[in-house]
Amino acid sequence: MARGKDPIRAQAGKVGGHRLHATHDSREIAARARQGFLRRFEVEVDPDCILPEAERQRRAEQAKRAYMAALALKSAMARRSGAKAIRG
C-alpha cells in the first residue's frame, strides 16, 4: 500500500497529534526545529561568523524572505501549470 494511504494509520496519527497538542504547548514542541530552520539562514549569510550579530540577523532575515518568496513563486507557477493542464 502506498505511503499515507492507510486510513487506520492516518487516524492513529491524528489521535496521537491531538493528544500531543492537548498536553504540550505547540510552540515548545516546534521550538528546536524553528531554531534550526532560522540558523540555516545565519550560516548561509555568515558561515565564518565574522559579521556583527545585528548585521548577521538582518542578512539572515533577508535570506529567509528570499527563500519564502522563491517558494511562493514556485507554488504560483505550479498552480498556473495545473490550471493550464485542466483547461486543455
Stockholm file with secondary structure:
# STOCKHOLM 1.0

chainA/1-88         MARGKDPIRAQAGKVGGHRLHATHDSREIAARARQGFLRRFEVEVDPDCILPEAERQRRAEQAKRAYMAALALKSAMARRSGAKAIRG
#=GR chainA/1-88 SS CCTTCCHHHHHHHHHHHHHHHHHSCHHHHHHHHHHHHHHHHHHHHCTTCCSCHHHHHHHHHHHHHHHHHHHHHHHHHHHHHHHHHHHC
#=GC SS_cons        CCTTCCHHHHHHHHHHHHHHHHHSCHHHHHHHHHHHHHHHHHHHHCTTCCSCHHHHHHHHHHHHHHHHHHHHHHHHHHHHHHHHHHHC
//
